[in-house]
Amino acid sequence: MDHGKVTGRRFFYVTALNIIITITEFIGGIFSGSLGLISDAFHNLEDSLSIIISFVANVIGRKKNDVQKTFGYKRAEILAAFVNSIILVVITVMMVFESFKRLSQPQEINGQLMMIVSIIGLLANFVSMLVLFSGSKHNLNIKATFLHMLSDTLSSVGVFVASIFVILFNWNWVDPVITIVIAIWLLKEAYSVVSETVNILMEASPKIDLDAVQQAILTVPEIVKVHHVHLWMIDENHIMLDAHINVEKNCNMKDLDKLYDVVDKMLQEQFNITHVTLQAECNRGIDNLLID
């Protein structure tokens, strides 16, 4: 990812917008009686924190590797994505419970005030979402923050739609119902980010066919067996492979250098594996399984 696409200035603008929206929606929600506005305000309050976490992780993630962090600091952004997604799940679940409570105990809502504040929130959230959109395509940290912005934009749309029904038909129950519908969609999106970040943190294999990787390596004539294969991710853009290979007995060190280059290039092109570590052996481990 090009980290320059999401600069500190952009993070600052998004944070400032969210703080303004939060204050506006809290006041509007209290005076209008709209759960949707208060829910949106809570989301925006948490978003301000998530943006700060995301920015700090983005800065740390750019640091070069050193003797203490030999793989670099890229996982700082994975940790931030995990934390932000979990927070989003918790707040969304809380809003669902509150929505069901409102359905059983309906409250009077000022539809016109609700509409005005929702429009302000919608415009500000939409701008924030656009600011982060470019960086969300290849970076889980930015994607998690972008999801927060998208959730608030959808919430604002929901509140606006609900305000129309409140004004025209006095259907106050639409406010919590729309909150629940949006929450269900958000939980699905947040779960996908949580799942992916957990897999990376647990060093689970990426979605790559290990058998296909083995067969590709074995297309190199000098390699007769592949075993002790380990495949994992540093972050969503860097896939690592570690494996032992059995080579022909007449293979010398000069041949090994060329062999390593061939395998590196092939795995990069075919499977987007960015870092390959191979240990060449003659007979050692030839009877071992592919994965050990």
Number of C-alpha atoms within 10 A of each C-alpha: 12 9 12 8 14 19 15 14 9 15 19 15 13 24 21 14 18 27 18 16 24 24 15 18 28 22 16 22 24 14 13 21 19 27 24 29 31 21 27 29 28 19 23 28 19 19 28 22 16 25 25 17 20 28 23 15 22 25 16 16 18 14 12 12 13 10 7 7 11 9 12 17 21 23 22 21 28 30 21 26 29 24 18 26 27 18 17 26 19 11 15 24 17 13 23 20 12 16 23 16 12 17 15 9 9 15 12 13 23 18 23 15 16 28 24 14 22 30 15 15 30 22 15 20 26 16 17 25 22 14 20 22 19 17 21 20 12 13 20 25 31 26 23 30 29 25 23 27 28 20 27 29 23 22 27 30 20 24 30 25 16 27 28 17 16 22 16 9 9 16 17 24 21 20 26 26 19 19 27 21 13 18 23 13 12 21 18 11 16 24 16 13 22 20 12 19 25 16 16 20 16 11 16 14 17 16 9 12 10 16 10 12 18 17 12 15 21 17 11 14 10 18 18 15 23 26 20 15 19 18 19 20 22 17 23 18 14 13 20 19 19 15 19 20 25 20 23 16 10 8 14 10 9 8 11 15 10 11 19 16 11 13 19 19 14 17 18 14 11 11 15 15 22 16 14 18 15 17 14 20 17 16 13 11 15 17 9 12 12 17 12 9
